[in-house]
Amino acid sequence: APEDAAQAAAESFLALVDAGRYPDSWAEASSVFKGAITAVQWAQAVQKARSMFGGFKSRKVTSRKATTTLPGAPDGHYVVVTFDSVFERKAAAVETAVMMLDADGRWRVSGSFIR
């Protein structure tokens, strides 16, 4: 199912981020993501966010929603994966990974954020 493949790709991407491998996470992101933010900008943004939350502790999938349209994004195949996540300094965070089926046929992150 697309949701299974998208979730696996989201978890793989987030594992790179959790490990501080920001350039590797950017390299695994979608073409849309790479067109919106440089590798250096991504590393700076994620480093700043993660320094506020502290180290990663755990995450659990709470929803997976397939769609073909998202605000501000080209039409395509997307799965929005939401996690309840725990960090050292943020015990109840909601992490979202917007996954898209990229031109190479692989599910890749087109957006990622924590609330």
N, C-alpha and C positions, 0 to 999 in steps of 0.2 A: 504494500500500500504506500502511496506517496507520503502519508504522514509518518510512517515508520522510517523511511529513508531520510526524510527531512529532519526528523528528530535525531537520528543517528549522526547526521552531518552537523546539526546544531551542537550536540554534546561534544563532538570532536573539536569543533571550533572553540567552544567555551573552555575545553580542557587546555588548549593552547594558551588562551588568555589567562586561565588560572595559573599556569606554569610560568607566566611572565614572558611567553614567547610571542610578543606582539607582532614582530615582523612576519613570523610564520602564520599567525592568524590572519593578517592582512593578505598574505599571499594566497590563502585558502578562500578568501571572500569572493563574492560575485563581481562581475565586470561593472555592474551598476555601483556597487559599494566602492570599488577602486576608482571609479570615475568621479565620485563625490568627495573622497578624502584621500590624501596621500598617505603613504606608509608612515612617514614621520609625524604627520598630524594625528593619525590613528594612535600611534604609540604614545604621544603626549596626552591625548584625551583619555585613553583607557588607563594610563598610569595615574593621572589625576583622580579619576573616578575610583579606581581601586584603592588608592591611598586613603581616601575618605572612608571606605567600607572595611578596610583591613583584609586580611587573608581569607580566601575561600574556605568554607567548611562543608557545605552540602547543598544539593539542589534536587528537587523532585518535580517532574512534569505535572502541571495542573490542567493544561489544555493544549489541543492541537487543532487548528482550524485551517482547512484548505479553502482557497479563494483564487479568483482570476483577476481581481481588481483590488487595488489599495490606493488610498489618497496619495497623490504626489508621486506615484510610481507608474511605469508603463504597464499595460495589461500583460499578463503572463500567468505562470503557474506558481502560486505561493502557498506556503504553509506557515502560519504564525504559531510558534511554539512558546508557551508561557511556563515558567518555572517558579515555584516557591523556593527561594534560596536563602542560605544563612552565611553570613560573613562575620569575621571577628568583631566588627563594630556596628553591624547591622543585622540583627537577629531575624528580622522579617522583611526580606526584600522580595520584590517581584521582578524577575528577569525575563525579558522578551527577546527572542531571536526570530527575525523575519527571514524565512528561508525562501529562495527562489530557484526554480529550475533554470540553470544558466544555459548559455548557448552550447556548452560542451556536454549537455545532458546530465550534469551533476547538480545535486542540491547544494547551494552555497548561501552564505549569509549575505543579505542585502541591507540588514539593519540589526543593531543589537543595543539594548539599553537596559538599565536597572532603575527601579523606582523603589 
